[in-house]
C-alpha cells in the first residue's frame, strides 16, 4: 500500500544510515533558507515494523527537530527511553474504515464489515491510538489518516468503490460518527453521541449501541424507560467510548426513541451537560434544504453549500433514503453535487441531480459573476408515493462581504451545518481538528461560528490541539 506523508508544513525525509542523515540535513537546510519560524520533522516509514525499532533510523530520527512515527505507537517507549529529548508524534496513524450511515448487525454486511461501528481498521483502531497519545505524555499528538475521504485507495474494498473509507468526513463534507469520538477526546465541549444514528431495524433484532461522550456518566432510555447508568472518565477510559450491551449482541430493538443523557458527575448525578436522541422514522415525505450561508460574493468563485435531507412528515431524517434529488437553481450556477457514497459513480459536475445516500446529498452553487440577484434554490425527489418537494432556500449575492463571507455567517439551519458539514476548501486534516474546536456563539437563536485567521503554522496548530 502506498503512503504519502501527512499534508502539512511539517516536512518528511526517509533513508537509512548516513544517507538518511545527509538527506535530513540537506532538506532541513533548504527549508530553513526560506522559513526559520517552524521546526522541521522527519517522518520515515516506521510502519514496516510496528513494534521493532530500527536502531540506525531511530538514531538519525532523534536528530530531527521533530520525530514523526507512522503507524508505530509500539516504538514510542523504546525511542523515548533511548532519546528522552526526542519530540515524538504520530505523523500518520489509525487508517480505520467508516461508511457513513451504515450499521451492520451480527451476520450482516460483507466480509470486510466496513461500517460506522469503530471496530475495523488497517493499522490501529481509533481508540487504541487515542489512548496511546493520551497516556504517553511525552508525545506531542497525532495526525490521523484521514480527516477527509478522497478519491482512490478504497481499502478494504475494491471496485466498484472509487474512494476511500478512512475519513472522519466523507467526500460530500458530511461528518461520520467518529468525528464525535475525536470531539469528545480532543475538546471539552459537552458531547453525547449515539451509535447507531438511526433507529429503524426489525423487531427482535439485537442492536449494538455505542456512545461517544466526555460526560462523567450517561443514562440510556428506550421509549422513556431507563436502561441504566454507566460511568465514564475520558482521562482513563479504555476504550474511549461506552459500549452499551445487553448480553453479548446489543439491545433488543423496539421502534420509537433511543435517548442518551450525559451528566457532569458520576452515577447520573449533577447537571445534564448534553443529550442525543435517535428516533424511528417513517416513510420519505419531504426534502429539507439548509445552506451554510445566506450571502456569498458574486466573484464567480465564492460558493454556498446546500445540504439536502430526506425526511418523513415529522422532520426525522429517513436514514436509509436513496431517493434521487433534482435541484432547481435560479440566479446561480450549479458547481457540483455529491452524496459521500464511495460506491456511487454518478458525475459530480454538469448535472442537476444526485441520489441521496444515507438520507443526504450535497449541492454546491456559485453566483453569476457580477450579479446582485438572489439565488433561489428548491429541490424535488422521486419516491414510490410520488414527487417529494422541498422548502426554498434564498442566498444573496453581493460585491463585498465582511472578511471572506463566513466570519459572521447567518446560518439558515445551524443544527444541520454545525459539526456536520464542512466546506470543501476547509478539509485538510488539520482543519478538521481546528473546526472541531471552534467555539460557537449563540445569538438570537442563530449559531455563529467564530473562526480564527489561518496561521502559517498549520500543522503545529493541529498538534497542539490534540495534546489537550
C-alpha positions in Angstrom: 0.0 0.0 0.0 1.5 3.4 -1.0 1.5 6.1 1.5 2.4 9.8 1.3 3.3 12.0 4.3 0.6 14.0 6.0 -0.3 17.2 4.2 1.2 19.8 6.4 4.1 22.2 6.8 6.0 19.6 8.7 8.5 18.1 6.3 9.3 14.4 5.7 12.5 12.7 4.8 13.4 9.0 4.8 16.6 7.0 4.0 19.0 4.8 6.0 22.2 5.2 8.0 24.5 8.1 6.9 22.5 8.7 3.7 19.5 9.3 5.8 21.4 11.9 7.9 22.8 13.7 4.8 19.3 13.9 3.3 17.9 15.1 6.6 20.5 17.9 6.9 20.1 18.8 3.2 16.3 19.1 3.3 16.3 20.8 6.7 18.8 23.3 5.3 16.7 24.1 2.3 13.6 24.7 4.4 15.4 26.9 6.9 16.6 29.1 4.0 13.0 30.2 3.4 11.4 29.6 6.8 13.1 29.7 10.2 9.8 30.1 12.2 8.8 26.4 12.4 10.5 23.1 13.3 11.2 20.5 10.6 10.0 17.0 11.2 11.4 13.7 9.8 8.8 11.0 9.2 10.3 7.8 7.9 8.2 4.7 7.0 8.2 3.2 10.5 5.1 1.1 9.7 7.3 -1.5 8.2 7.8 -3.0 11.6 5.2 -1.8 14.2 7.0 -2.9 17.3 10.7 -3.3 16.5 12.7 -0.1 16.4 15.2 0.4 13.6 18.4 1.4 15.5 20.0 3.4 12.7 16.8 5.0 11.6 16.0 5.9 15.2 19.4 7.4 15.8 19.1 9.8 12.9 15.4 10.5 13.6 16.4 11.7 17.1 18.4 14.4 15.5 15.4 15.9 13.7 13.7 18.8 15.4 10.5 16.7 15.5 10.4 13.0 15.1 7.3 11.5 13.3 6.3 7.8 13.6 3.9 6.4 11.1 1.7 3.6 12.5 4.2 2.7 15.1 3.0 3.7 18.6 4.6 0.4 19.7 8.0 2.0 19.1 7.4 5.1 21.2 8.5 3.9 24.6 11.8 2.4 23.3 12.7 5.5 21.4 11.8 7.7 24.3 13.9 5.7 26.7 16.9 5.9 24.5 16.4 9.5 23.4 14.4 11.3 26.1 14.7 14.6 24.4 13.2 13.3 21.1 10.0 15.2 20.2 7.7 12.2 19.3 4.4 12.5 17.5 2.3 10.2 15.4 2.8 11.6 11.9 0.3 9.2 10.4 -2.0 7.0 12.5 -5.0 4.7 12.6 -6.3 4.1 9.0 -9.7 2.9 10.3 -12.7 2.4 8.0 -16.0 4.2 8.3 -19.0 4.0 6.0 -21.4 6.9 6.8 -24.8 5.9 8.0 -24.2 2.2 7.5 -24.5 -0.1 10.6 -24.1 -3.8 10.2 -25.6 -6.0 12.8 -24.5 -9.6 13.6 -24.4 -11.6 10.4 -25.0 -8.6 8.1 -22.7 -7.0 5.6 -19.7 -8.1 3.5 -16.7 -9.8 4.9 -14.8 -6.5 5.4 -17.5 -5.2 7.7 -16.9 -1.6 6.7 -19.5 0.5 8.5 -19.9 3.2 11.2 -19.1 1.0 14.2 -15.5 1.7 15.4 -14.2 -1.8 15.2 -12.5 -2.2 11.8 -9.1 -0.8 10.7 -5.8 -1.4 8.8 -3.1 -0.4 11.3 -4.8 0.6 14.5 -8.2 1.4 15.9 -9.0 5.0 16.7 -9.4 4.3 20.4 -6.0 2.5 20.6 -4.3 5.4 19.0 -6.2 8.0 21.1 -5.3 6.1 24.3 -1.6 5.8 23.3 -1.2 9.5 22.7 -3.3 10.4 25.8 -1.3 8.1 28.1 2.2 8.6 26.7 2.5 12.2 28.0 5.9 12.7 26.3 4.2 12.6 22.8 3.0 15.7 21.0 -0.1 14.2 19.5 -1.1 12.5 16.2 -2.1 13.1 12.6 -5.0 10.8 11.8 -5.3 9.1 8.4 -7.5 10.7 7.3 -9.6 13.8 8.1 -11.5 13.6 4.8 -12.3 10.8 2.4 -10.6 11.1 -1.0 -10.8 9.6 -4.5 -8.8 6.4 -4.8 -7.5 3.8 -2.3 -10.8 2.3 -1.3 -9.3 -0.1 1.3 -10.6 -2.5 2.4 -12.8 -2.7 -0.7 -12.2 -2.7 -4.4 -14.2 -1.8 -7.5 -16.9 -0.6 -7.6 -15.7 1.5 -4.7 -13.9 4.5 -6.1 -12.9 6.5 -3.0 -11.6 5.9 0.5 -13.4 4.9 3.7 -10.6 6.2 6.0 -12.0 9.7 6.5 -13.8 11.2 9.6 -15.7 13.1 7.0 -17.0 11.8 3.6 -16.3 13.4 0.2 -19.5 15.5 0.5 -18.3 17.0 3.7 -20.8 15.1 5.9 -19.4 14.1 9.3 -19.3 10.4 10.2 -19.9 9.3 13.7 -16.2 9.0 14.5 -16.0 12.8 14.4 -17.7 12.8 17.8 -15.2 10.3 19.2 -12.5 12.8 18.5 -14.6 15.7 19.6 -15.2 14.1 22.9 -11.5 13.4 23.4 -9.9 16.5 21.9 -12.3 19.1 23.3 -14.1 19.9 26.5 -17.3 20.7 24.5 -20.0 18.7 26.2 -20.6 15.7 23.9 -23.0 12.8 23.9 -23.4 11.0 20.6 -25.2 7.7 19.9 -24.4 5.0 17.5 -26.3 4.0 15.5 -27.6 7.3 14.3 -30.7 5.6 13.1 -33.4 3.6 14.9 -35.0 1.7 12.0 -34.4 -2.0 12.5 -36.6 -5.1 12.6 -38.5 -6.1 15.8 -36.4 -8.5 17.9 -33.1 -7.6 16.3 -30.2 -7.0 18.7 -28.6 -3.7 18.0 -25.1 -2.8 19.3 -25.2 0.7 20.9 -22.1 2.8 21.4 -21.9 6.3 23.0 -19.1 8.8 22.3 -19.0 11.2 25.3 -17.0 13.2 27.7 -19.7 13.2 30.3 -18.9 11.7 33.7 -21.9 9.4 33.4 -24.6 8.6 30.8 -28.1 7.3 31.2 -29.7 5.5 28.4 -33.5 5.5 27.7 -35.6 3.4 25.3 -39.1 4.8 24.8 -38.8 6.7 28.1 -37.7 3.7 30.2 -34.2 4.0 31.8 -31.9 1.1 30.8 -29.4 2.2 33.5 -26.4 4.5 34.0 -22.8 4.0 33.1 -19.9 6.0 34.5 -17.1 7.2 32.2 -13.8 9.1 32.5 -12.2 10.2 29.3 -8.8 10.5 31.1 -8.6 6.8 31.8 -11.3 5.1 29.7 -10.3 2.1 27.5 -11.9 2.1 25.0 -12.6 5.8 24.7 -16.4 5.2 24.4 -19.2 3.5 26.2 -20.4 0.2 24.7 -23.9 -0.4 25.9 -24.6 -4.1 25.7 -27.4 -6.4 26.8 -26.0 -9.9 26.8 -23.4 -10.2 24.0 -25.1 -8.8 20.9 -26.7 -5.5 21.8 -30.1 -4.1 22.8 -33.4 -5.7 21.9 -34.8 -3.4 19.2 -38.1 -1.6 19.8 -39.3 1.1 17.5 -39.6 4.6 19.0 -37.0 6.7 20.7 -33.5 6.0 21.9 -32.1 8.7 24.1 -28.7 9.2 25.9 -28.3 11.8 28.7 -24.9 12.9 29.9 -24.2 14.2 33.4 -21.3 16.1 34.8 -21.0 13.8 37.8 -20.8 10.0 38.2 -23.9 7.9 38.8 -26.2 10.2 37.0 -25.8 13.0 39.5 -25.1 16.7 38.9 -26.3 18.6 35.8 -27.2 17.4 32.4 -24.5 18.6 30.0 -25.6 17.0 26.7 -28.2 14.7 25.2 -28.6 12.8 22.0 -31.8 11.3 20.6 -32.4 9.0 17.7 -36.0 8.3 16.5 -37.6 5.7 14.3 -38.5 7.4 11.1 -41.5 7.0 8.8 -41.6 7.0 5.0 -39.9 9.7 3.0 -42.3 12.7 2.7 -40.2 15.8 2.0 -36.8 17.3 1.2 -35.2 19.7 3.7 -32.7 22.1 2.4 -30.2 24.0 4.6 -27.4 26.3 3.5 -24.1 27.2 5.2 -24.5 30.9 4.5 -27.2 33.4 3.4 -24.8 35.6 1.4 -21.9 34.9 -1.0 -19.7 37.1 -3.2 -20.6 37.4 -6.8 -17.0 37.0 -8.0 -17.7 33.7 -9.8 -15.5 31.8 -7.2 -17.3 32.0 -3.9 -19.8 29.2 -3.2 -22.6 28.2 -1.0 -23.0 24.6 0.2 -26.6 23.3 0.5 -27.4 20.1 2.4 -30.4 18.1 1.2 -32.0 15.7 3.7 -34.8 13.3 3.0 -37.3 13.5 5.9 -40.5 11.9 7.0 -43.6 14.0 7.7 -42.4 14.8 11.2 -39.0 16.1 10.2 -37.0 13.0 11.1 -34.3 12.0 8.6 -35.0 8.8 6.8 -31.7 7.1 7.4 -31.5 4.7 4.5 -33.2 7.0 2.0 -31.6 6.9 -1.5 -34.2 8.9 -3.4 -32.9 10.8 -6.5 -33.0 14.5 -5.8 -33.2 17.1 -8.6 -32.1 20.6 -7.8 -33.5 23.8 -9.3 -31.3 26.9 -9.1 -32.3 30.4 -10.3 -29.8 33.2 -10.3 -26.8 31.0 -9.7 -24.9 28.1 -11.2 -24.6 24.6 -10.0 -20.9 23.8 -9.4 -21.2 20.2 -8.2 -23.3 17.6 -6.4 -22.3 14.7 -4.2 -23.6 12.3 -1.6 -20.4 10.9 0.0 -21.0 7.3 -1.1 -17.8 5.7 -2.2 -19.7 3.3 -4.5 -21.7 5.9 -6.4 -20.5 6.6 -9.9 -22.8 9.4 -10.8 -20.9 12.5 -12.1 -20.0 15.3 -9.7 -20.3 18.1 -12.3 -22.5 19.0 -15.3 -25.7 17.6 -13.6 -28.6 18.9 -11.5 -29.3 15.7 -9.6 -27.9 13.1 -7.3 -29.3 10.2 -5.3 -29.3 10.6 -1.6 -27.0 8.3 0.4 -27.9 7.5 4.0 -30.6 10.2 3.7 -28.4 13.1 2.5 -27.0 14.8 -0.6 -25.0 17.9 -1.2 -25.4 20.8 -3.7 -22.7 23.4 -4.3 -23.7 26.6 -6.0 -21.9 29.8 -7.1 -23.4 33.2 -8.0 -23.3 34.6 -11.5 -20.3 36.8 -11.8 -21.2 40.4 -11.2 -24.9 39.7 -10.4 -26.6 41.0 -7.3 -29.6 38.8 -7.9 -30.7 36.4 -5.2 -30.0 32.8 -5.7 -33.2 30.8 -5.2 -32.8 27.0 -4.6 -35.5 24.3 -4.5 -35.5 20.5 -4.9 -37.7 17.6 -5.7 -37.2 13.9 -5.1 -38.6 10.8 -6.6 -40.4 8.4 -4.4 -42.8 5.5 -4.5 -45.5 7.8 -3.3 -44.9 10.5 -5.9 -42.7 13.6 -6.1 -41.4 15.0 -2.8 -41.0 18.7 -2.5 -38.6 20.9 -0.6 -38.5 24.2 1.2 -37.0 27.2 -0.6 -33.5 28.5 0.1 -32.6 32.1 -0.8 -29.0 33.1 -0.9 -27.9 36.7 -1.6 -25.0 37.6 -3.9 -23.0 40.7 -3.1 -19.9 42.5 -4.4 -18.3 42.6 -1.0 -18.7 40.7 2.2 -17.1 41.1 5.7 -13.9 39.1 5.7 -14.4 36.0 3.5 -18.1 36.0 4.0 -18.0 33.3 6.7 -16.8 35.4 9.7 -20.4 36.4 10.6 -22.5 33.9 8.6 -26.2 33.8 9.4 -26.8 30.1 9.1 -30.3 29.1 7.9 -30.1 25.8 9.8 -27.3 25.7 12.4 -28.3 22.3 13.7 -27.6 20.8 10.3 -24.5 22.7 9.5 -22.6 22.9 12.8 -20.2 20.0 13.1 -22.0 18.2 10.3 -21.0 19.8 7.1 -17.5 21.2 6.4 -16.9 23.3 3.3 -14.9 21.6 0.7 -12.0 24.0 0.7 -11.6 23.5 4.5 -11.0 19.8 4.6 -7.3 19.3 5.3 -6.9 17.1 8.3 -5.6 19.9 10.4 -8.7 22.0 9.7 -10.9 19.1 10.7 -9.1 19.3 14.0 -9.5 23.1 14.1 -13.1 23.2 13.2 -14.0 20.7 15.8 -12.5 23.1 18.4 -14.1 26.3 17.1 -16.4 27.8 19.6 -20.0 28.6 18.7 -21.7 31.7 19.9 -25.5 31.8 20.2 -27.2 35.0 19.3 -30.9 35.4 18.6 -31.2 31.6 18.3 -28.8 31.6 15.4 -25.4 29.9 15.9 -22.4 31.9 14.6 -19.1 30.1 14.1 -16.1 32.2 15.2 -13.2 31.4 13.0 -9.6 32.3 13.6 -7.5 33.5 10.7 -5.4 30.7 9.3 -1.9 31.0 10.7 1.1 29.8 8.8 1.9 27.2 11.3 -1.0 24.9 10.4 0.5 21.6 11.3 1.8 22.6 14.7 -1.6 24.1 15.4 -3.2 20.7 15.0 -0.6 19.0 17.1 -1.2 21.5 19.9 -4.9 20.7 19.6 -4.5 17.0 20.2 -2.4 17.4 23.3 -5.5 18.8 25.2 
